[in-house]
Each structure stands twice: as structure tokens, then as C-alpha cells.
Amino acid sequence: MAEDSDLERTEPASSSRLEKARQEGRVPQSRELTAFLVLLAGASGFWSMGNWLTQSASGIVRQGLSFGRDAVFDSHALGITLHTQAWQALLLAAPLFLLAALGAVASPTLIGGLVFTPNAMSMDLGRINPLKGLGRIFSMQGVAELIKALLKAALVGGVVYWVVIRQQDELFALLSQPLESGLVSFGHMLQFAILALVGGIALIAAIDVPFQLWQYYSKLRMTKEEVRQEGKEQEGDPQVKARIRSQQRELARKRMMSEVPKADVVVTNPSHYAVALKYDSSNMGAPQVVAKGMNLIAQKIREVAAENGVPLLEAPPLARALYRHSDIGDQIPAALYTAVAEVMAYVYQLNQFLAGGGKGLLPPQQPTALPVPSDMDPGALEALAA
């Protein structure tokens, strides 16, 4: 049962899945919204330019019906007249065509955003496969489209019928009106009819747009397994990430070990902890931790220090405090300044002694009771708790 639930598309589409669909040209679309915006743009243009359009149209008609005796007997005159009037009519309708084109472009932009992808224009023979076409026709989506088309036809037909019944007297009155006034009256009737038709299409679009959005996002829903797989692809495989982290830690250890020979002293626990310190009075305000580790890493630090002549100092409380309260590359905490100062003084004296070959000088005494605050020493805190 759990495996079946993982294969059900119950999860909403992720942002990467939506972006991939957009790149493939799959965005929510509504033909009803396109029809509404095209009609609205045309109706707005016709409403604002109605008088100019009717007057210009009447002028074109009048010019076409007016011709002299010579034009009757000229075989080329009729063709020239038709060409001229067709061009004039095309220019007259050009603003309406432009508004309709803007409406058609604005429709997909409103619900799916502006998308341009070459994938949508690629050749796909599956789109012209008759078997797949029949499958789409007799599918549930095809049935839904048929029902929607019937409802749309009924609504539009009802609007047209209502307009005709409402204005039937005005339609019959056009037969007795002169051409100019008849064209003006017909223009007003056409404006009303278009506005009524736009209102009907607006109702259809208001129903279709939410349905198309719901259908689009439903098709892109994901199974729980797909969500997990996508998460792995985005975040990386856990095993690969663990291997990368292991390699990063190994590189960090190698870099840390390369700094041990440059240290001034290594403070030890003596075996559990090791912290390498370096101090340069010209560049540092306080000694800096260049390496630290415990157990095997601490042993490796001690070995590298011994091989390179770096002094080792057993100071368990200080080693534990430095390991706990400082990171590699950081300066030591202010609470440990006094203790580390004694260590650095010992290292300076030891270097002076070794530089002189031990002649005439007594070897410096290792500091034993270093002033390490008890709250900085994890060992002291554990003893108090016990």
C-alpha cells in the first residue's frame, strides 16, 4: 500500500518541474480567454472608431458604385476599381486587425507568462498520428471539450437570438432608410451585438480559465518518489556528498599538517590532545592556532612537530582549553593570554638555550602550574560535575 501511494500523483509540481515545462513550451492556455480578448479588442476599437469607420466605409461603397460611361466600356477599369477599393478596405480594417492581434498575444501572457522556446516549433510526427488523434477525440478530455463547445454554442446562440429579437424592429427599419443613415444605424446595432457577444464570451472565459489552470497543474503533479528523486538530484546523492566531505576533510588535514612545521610550540595533553601555536609579533595581536586534533590526529601532529624540531610542551589543562575554545586560524581566547604568554616565554628561552648550544646557560624550566581558568578547562568541569 505504501508503494502504491508513492506512485500516485498527489504532490504539487515543484518549481523546477514548472520551469522545465515552460522551457518545453507547455504553459496554461485558454482559447476562450483568447476569443474574449480578441473580441474585446475589436469591440473597443469599433466603439472608439465607429463613426469614422462607418463614414469611411460608406465613402468606399459610394465610390465603388459611382462610375462613368467610359468605365463601362473599359475592360481594365473594373479590375482597377476593385483593387483600389480592396486596398482601401484593408487599410480601413487594419486598426481593428492590429487590436485583435494584440489581444491574441496578450491572452497566453496573462495566464502563462511570455514564453518563447524553439522546442514548441520542432517537428513532432506524433501530433499528426491519426490513432493518437482518435484517442484524444474519444478521451475524457475530448468529451469535456465537446460539452464545453456545446455549452458555448448554446450561450452564443442565445445571445444572438436575444439581440435579434430585441432589435428586430430596427432591422426592418433599415430597409426604408437612406444609405448614409442606414449605415450609421446598422453600425450602432452592430456595436450593441458585439458588446452582447463579448459579455457572453467573458462568462465562458471566466469559467474556462480556472479550469485550464487546474487541469494544467494537475497534469504536472508529481509522485512522492519523483519528489524524492528530484531532491536527490538537486542536493546531490548522500553517498557522493559524504565522499566529497571526506575528501574535503582529508585536504583540510593535509593543509593543517603543512602548517605544523611553521609553529612555535605544540601544547599536548600529553596523548589525547595536541594544539600547535604560532606567534608573529609584527603581524599578530595574539598567538594563533595553526593546527589541532585529538587521538590519532594529535599523534600525527606530535610526530610532525618532532620531525621538524618544533618544541612539545605537556600542559593538559591548557591543551584541553585551547582545543575546546579555539578553531584553526583563530587567535587564542583572551582568557588564555596569561597561560600562553608563559608558554611563549618558555619557548623563547628554550630557543635561546639551543641556539647557544647549552654553553653557560641553564636549560629553562617547563612551566607546570599554568593559570588556566577552570571554566575554560573541560576536564576541570567534568571533575566538578562528578
Secondary structure as GFF3:
##gff-version 3
##sequence-region A 1 386
A	DSSP	alpha_helix	2	6	.	.	.	ID=ss1
A	DSSP	beta_strand	9	11	.	.	.	ID=ss2
A	DSSP	alpha_helix	15	23	.	.	.	ID=ss3
A	DSSP	alpha_helix	31	48	.	.	.	ID=ss4
A	DSSP	alpha_helix	50	65	.	.	.	ID=ss5
A	DSSP	alpha_helix	69	73	.	.	.	ID=ss6
A	DSSP	alpha_helix	77	112	.	.	.	ID=ss7
A	DSSP	three_ten_helix	118	121	.	.	.	ID=ss8
A	DSSP	three_ten_helix	125	128	.	.	.	ID=ss9
A	DSSP	alpha_helix	130	137	.	.	.	ID=ss10
A	DSSP	alpha_helix	140	166	.	.	.	ID=ss11
A	DSSP	alpha_helix	168	173	.	.	.	ID=ss12
A	DSSP	three_ten_helix	174	176	.	.	.	ID=ss13
A	DSSP	alpha_helix	179	219	.	.	.	ID=ss14
A	DSSP	beta_strand	222	223	.	.	.	ID=ss15
A	DSSP	alpha_helix	224	235	.	.	.	ID=ss16
A	DSSP	alpha_helix	238	259	.	.	.	ID=ss17
A	DSSP	three_ten_helix	260	262	.	.	.	ID=ss18
A	DSSP	beta_strand	265	268	.	.	.	ID=ss19
A	DSSP	beta_strand	273	278	.	.	.	ID=ss20
A	DSSP	beta_strand	288	294	.	.	.	ID=ss21
A	DSSP	alpha_helix	296	307	.	.	.	ID=ss22
A	DSSP	beta_strand	312	314	.	.	.	ID=ss23
A	DSSP	alpha_helix	316	325	.	.	.	ID=ss24
A	DSSP	three_ten_helix	334	336	.	.	.	ID=ss25
A	DSSP	alpha_helix	337	355	.	.	.	ID=ss26
A	DSSP	three_ten_helix	374	376	.	.	.	ID=ss27
A	DSSP	alpha_helix	378	385	.	.	.	ID=ss28
###
